[in-house]
Amino acid sequence: MCLVLPTHRRFSLVTAPRTPRKAFGRLSLPERTYIADALRTETVGGVLLLVAAVTALVWANIPALHDSYESVSHFHFGPEALGLNLSVAHWAADGLLAVFFFVAGIELKRELVAGDLKDPKAAALPVVAALCGMAVPAIVYTVTATAGGGSLSGWAVPTATDIAFALAVLAVIGTSLPSALRAFLLTLAVVDDLFAILIIAVFFTDTLNFAALGGAAVGLAVFWLLLRKGVRGWYVYVPLGLVIWGLMYNSGIHATIAGVAMGLMLRCHTREGEEHSPGEHVEHLVRPLSAGLAVPLFALFSAGVAISGGALADVFTKPETLGVVLGLVVGKTLGIFGGTWLTSRFTRASLSDDLQWADVFAVATLAGIGFTVSLLIGELAFDGDAAMTDEVKAAVLSGSLIAAALATVLLKVRNAKYRGLVAEEERDDDLSGVPDIYEEDDPAYHLRMAALHEKKAAEHRRIAEEMQSARLAEVTGGAGDEDDRPA
């Protein structure tokens, strides 16, 4: 853009200085609305996740109930002929989490076509932050395990962030993050889920059944074709999805990959006449099932590890478990904060005027809460070693609790500022249903505000005139009383 600036006797063209892009700037209204709706469901699901995790720990650690927990977790059911005679815990990890990853796939597709990841410049920040937030914990684990002579199998365990658990912590401590930070946390988690999916698919696939894998590929092709033809009806897609999931499970690739693949196939951009895309509509229907049922049930049958003084002490003495704790608490924080700072520095993106780097550090600490996917990867990494699996789960719980405690302290320090920012984002003085900050460039908004102020001014003038009249009447009445007194 060029501006014409006056000089003494002539005009010259001067290129306007480029305004530096704001990191964590204001979201568009549609993006803010989507983020708010998504996080509201995730927050409720996160609270249920906390309840399920606590229930699992209590159920597994009360001596009178421990045997019943093990019996339920290891109870097998399902069609043996189809290779699906699985335990309850196995169904939760491979079956119910496919629903969770289906929603993750839709989220990722939406971010790529209509969200922050659509713009490469805007996407650079959360993508680099997420990558650093996965690479640094893996490095921390590897260094810790190598130094202690432990197994390197669990390097991927501390790489995942649990967005639902993090939001539940925010709900419990009563902290409201500004929409820009909430969007960053959600986008970070979406990218985090993507790379976690790739890790599961690449590093935790031992043998392949190519016949089953080919069948799953054909099923996915049919799924895609039906979507493109505009075929509707859950009675078509749910049975087909179950067939694809079963074939993917028998192929040797983790069955949750089927959920991701189907989620990525949904159309997430709107066409003329559409208020919401099919992907957003399906996500709106399935997200409560994922956050309110699938993930809490997985937590119920995955978080039930025996906790004792000796077990907790082992978490901080064994190289594998210590690596998980340090990876979540130290690696995640330094990785996300460092990646964000480096990206903003090299892209010359300045931080929003309302935020400080301490806020980014607090959110990075909060991202150290790794629960659902970390527990899943822990089971896959140490498959066949039940004792180590339980110890790694205890390490995930310990690291997540430490990260949550640190984030609570850091966020509480700035809570008053956050509340002010959130109140400003939600202020709607003209009662239009749209926050005022999104209408500042609309002349109609200023006309509505002028009318409101004129109405208030007229009301204040009326009150002032009535008060003046009342005082004048008192003065006049008082003077009359003095004239009537006897000499």
N, C-alpha and C positions, 0 to 999 in steps of 0.2 A: 504494500500500500504506500502511496506517495502523498505527502501533504505539501501544499503551496504556502510558503512562509514569506511574509513581507520583509523587504529590506528598505534602505533609505529611498532609492529611486527605482528599484527594479525588483522583480520576483524571480526566485530561483527554486528549483525542485530539490527537495531534501528528503531523503529516504527516512521514514520514521523508524526509530529504534524498535527492534523486535522485542515484544513483551515476553519475558521468560515464562515458560510453562510452569504452572503450579502443581506440585506434587500434593496429593490428598486435597485437591480443590473441590469445589461444589459439584455434586452430581446433577445430571439432568433430572427433571421431575419424574419421567417414566422409569428411569433407572433407580431413582430413590424409592419410588413406590414398590418396584419389584424387589429390591433389596430388603425393604421393611417387611413385606409379606413373607419372603423366604426366611428371614431371620426370626420372625415371630414363631413360625412353625418349628424351626430348628431349636429355638429356646425352650419351647414346651417339650420337645423331644429330648433335649439335653437334660432337663430336670428328671424326666422319666428314666433316662440313661443313668443318672446319678442314683436314683432310687433302686434301679435294677442291680447296679454294681454293689451298692451297700447290702441289698438283700442277698446277693450271691455270697458275699464275704461272711455275712452272719450265718447263712444256711450252711456254708462249708466249714465253719469254724466252731459251731456248737456241737460238742461230741454226740449228743443225742440225735442230731439231725444230719451229721456228716454222711453217714451211710446212705440215707435217702437221697441226698444230693448226687452222690456218685451213681446210685442206681438209676435215677431219672436221666442224668447226663449221658450214661452209657447204654440206655435202653435203645435197642435197634428196631426199626420198622421200615417198610418200603418194599417194593418189588425186587426180589433177589434176581429174577431172570433178566432184569434191565440193568443190573449192577448198581441198584439204588437202595440196597438194604443198609441204611446208615443209622448211626446213633443220633440221639436228639441233639447233642452238641455239634455233630457233623452237619446235620440238617440246618442248624442255626448259622454255622459258619459258611457253608457252601450254598445253601438255599436262600435263607432270609437275607443274607448280605448281598445276594444278587439284586434284590430290590433296591438296596441302598446304592449299589453301583449303577443301577439303571438310572436312578435320579441324578447321580453324579455325572453320568454320560449326557443327560439332557442339559444339566447346568453348564457343562463344558461346551456343548454345541451352541447353546444360547450365548455364552460369553464370546465365542468365536465369531458369531454372525451378527450379534446385536448388542453385545456388552463391551466391557473394557478391553477384551482381547481382540476386538475387531480392528482397533487402531494400533498399528505396530508401536507408535511412540508411547501411547498410553499403556500398552501391554508390556512394554519393556520392564517397567518397575515391578509389578507383581510377579512376572515370570522369572526375572533374575533373582528377586528376593526369595521366591519359592525354591529355585534351583540351589541357591546358596544355603537356604534353610534345610535342604536335604543332603547336600554334599558335605557341609561342615559337621553335622551330627555323625554321618558315616565315617568321616575322618577321625573324629574324636573317639568313636567306638573302636575303630581299627587300631589307633595308637594305644588306647587303654588296654585292649585285649592283648595286643602284641607285647606290650611292656610287662603284662602279668602272666604271659604264657597261656592265655585262654584261647577259645575257639573264635574264629572270625566269621562263623556262620550267621551270627546275629547282627551283622553290620547294617542291615536295612531296617531293623526294628525301630530305632529312634528317629527315622526319617519322616514319619507321618504326623500330621496335625489333625486333631479331632475337633471340628468346628462346633458340633453340637455340645460337646463337653465344655468347650471354651465359653460358649454363649450361656450355658447353664451357670457357670461360675459368675459371669457378669450379672445374671438375673439374681443369683443368691446374694451377692454383695451389694446389689442395688446400684450398679454403675451403668450409665447410659453413654455409649460411645457416640460421637458425632458420625453422621452418615458416611463421610469420606473414609473414616477409619474402619467402620463396619464393612463398607464395600471392599476395602483393601483386604480385610481379614477373610471375607467370603471368597474373593477372587484368588487370594493366596491358597485357601483350602481347596478350591477347584483345581488349580494347577498342581497342587500337592497331591490330590487324588489321582490326577492323570499320571504322574510319574510313579506313584505307588502302584497303579495298575500295571504299568510297563515293567516295573521291578518284579511284580508277582508273575507276570506272563513270561518274562525272559529268564529270570534266575531261579524260579521255583517250579519249573516244568522239567521233570526227569525223563519220562518216556512218553512217546506219542502213539496214539492209536489213529492212524491216518484214515481209516474207514469212518470212524466216529467224527473225526475232525472234518472230513469231507462232507459228511451229512450235516454237521452244524453249519458249514459254509453254504450249503445248498439252502438250508432253512433260513439263514440270514438273507440270502439273495431273494427268496420268496417274500420274506418280511419287508424288504426294501421295495420290491416290486408292488406289493399290495399298498404300501404307503404312497407310492408315486401314482398309482391308479386311483387313489382317493377312496379306497375301500374303508368302510367304518364298521365298528362293532367290536366290543371287547371279546365277544364269543369267538371271533376269528383270531385275534392277536394273542389272547391269553393261552389257549391251547398250543398255538404255534410257538409261543415263547417258552412254554414248558418243555416242548420237544427239543428246541434249540438248546435250552439249559441242560437237559439230560444228555444230549449228544456231546456237548462241550465238556461236561463232567467226565464222561467216559473216554474223551479224547486224551486226557492227561493234563490238559491246560486247566487252570483253576476256573471253576464254573462261573465265578463272578464276572469273568471277562465277557460272557454272553450278555449279561445285563448292560455292561458298558457299551458293547457293540450295538445293541438294539436302541439304547438311549441316543447314541450319536446319529442314528439314522432318521430320527424324527425331525421334521421341518420346524425350525425355531424362528423364522422370520414371517412377519405378517404380510398378507396380500390385501389388495383393495377390498374394502368391505369387512375385513376381519378386525375385531378388537384385540384378540389374542391369537397367537399362532397355535397349531396343534400341539407342538412340544410344550408350550407353556400351559396349555389346558391339561394335558396328561400329567405334567409335573405337579400341577395344582391338586390333581386327584390322588396321585401316588405318594407325594411327599409325606402327608400325614401317616400313611401306612408304613413308610420307611422310618420316619423319625419316631413315630409313636408305638410301633410294634416290632418291626424287624430288628432295628439296632438295639433296643432295650432287651429283647429276648436273646440276642447274641451275647450281650453283656452278662445276662443272667447265667448263661451256661459257659461263659469263658472266664469271667472274673472271679470265680469261686476257688481261690487258692488258699491253702493253709497258711495262716499268719501266726507267727510266734516270735518271741524275742530273738531266738537263734536265727530264724528265717530272715528277719529284718536286718540282723547284723550281717548275714551272708550277702545281702544285697549290696552292701558297701565294702565288702572285702573280696568277693569273687570278681575277676576281671570282666567276665561277660556281663554280669548284672551291673557292675559299676560303670561299664562302658555305656549301657543303655541309659542309666540315670544321668550321667554327665552329657551324653548326647542330647537328651531331651532338654535338660536345664541350661547347659552352657552352649552346646552346639547349635541348637535351634535359635537361641537368642542372638548369639554372635553372627550366625549365618544370615538370618533375615535382616537384622539391623545393618550389618555390614554390606549386604547386597543392596539394600535400599539406599544407603548413604553413597555407595560407589556409583550406583545408577543415576541418582540425582546429580551427583557431581559431574559425571562425564556427559550427561545429557543437558546440563545446565538448567535443570528443573528446580525451582526454588520451593521451599516448603510453604504451605498455606500460612497466611499471616496469623491465623487463629491457633496454630499448632506449634509445638516445639519438638525437637528431636527426642526429648524425654518421653513424649507420647508414643513415638514410633518404637522406642526401646521397650516400653510397657507392653505394647501389642505384640512385639516380637517375643517377649517373655511369655505372654499368654499363649502364643502358638506352640510353646513347649509342651502343651497338654496333648499327649499322643495316646489315644486309648483304643478305639475300635480297630483301626487298620494296623496299629502297632501290635495289638494282641493277635490279630490274624497272622501277621508276618512272623511273630514269635512262634506261633504254632507250626507254621510251615518251615521255619528255619531250623527248628530243633525237633522235627518230626521223628518219633521213635525214641526220644529221650524225655520221658514224662517228668522226671525230676527237674531237669534243666528248663523245660517248658514252663513249669510252675514258678521256678525262680525268676525267669525272665518276665513272666506276667507280674510277679510281685515287684520287679524293678520298674516295669512300665507304670504300675499304680503309684509307686513311690515317687518316681520322677515327675509324673503328672501332678501329684499333690504338691510337691515342692514348687513346681512351676506355677501352679495355681495360687499358692500362698505368696510367692514373690510378686506375681502380677497383681494380686489383690492390694498389696501394700503400695505398689507403684501407681496403680490406677486410682486408689482412694486419695492420694495426694493431689491429684488433678480433677477430682470428681466435681467440685464446685464449678470449675471452668467448663467441664463437659456438659453439666446441666444447663449452663447458660447458653452454650452453643446449640444444644438440642432444642431448648426453648425458642431460640431465635429461628431455627430451621422450621419449627412447627407453628410459629406465630401467624395468625390469620385474622388481622384486625378488620378487614373489610368483609369477613364472613362469606367469602366466595367459594370456600372449600379447597382452595389452592393456597399453599403457604406464600406469604407476602414476598419472600426473597425471590420467588420465581415470577413475580408480576411487576418487578420494578421497572421494566422496560415497556410496560403496557400502559398506554394513555388512559384506558378505561379504568385501570386500577387507581390511578391518581385522581380521576374524577370521582370514583366511589369514595376514596379517602377524604377528598375535599367536601363531599356532601355530608359524610359522617362528622367531620370536624365542624362544619357549619351548623349541623343539627345540635352538636354538643355546645357550641358557642351560644346558640339561641337559647338553649336550656339554661346555661349559666347566666345569661343576661336576664332571663325571666326570674331566676332565683334571686339575683342581685337586686332587681327592681322591687321584688316583694319584700326583701329584707330592708331596703331603704324606706319603703312605704311604712313598714311596721315600726321602724325606729322613729320616723317623722311623727307618726301617730302617738307614740309614747311621749315624745318631747312636747307635742301640742297639748296632749292631755295633762301632762305635768304642769305646764304653764297655766292652764285653766284652773287647776286645783289651787295654785297659789293665789290667783285673783279672787277666789271665793272665800279665802280665809278672812275672819273678822279683824278689823284694824285694832 
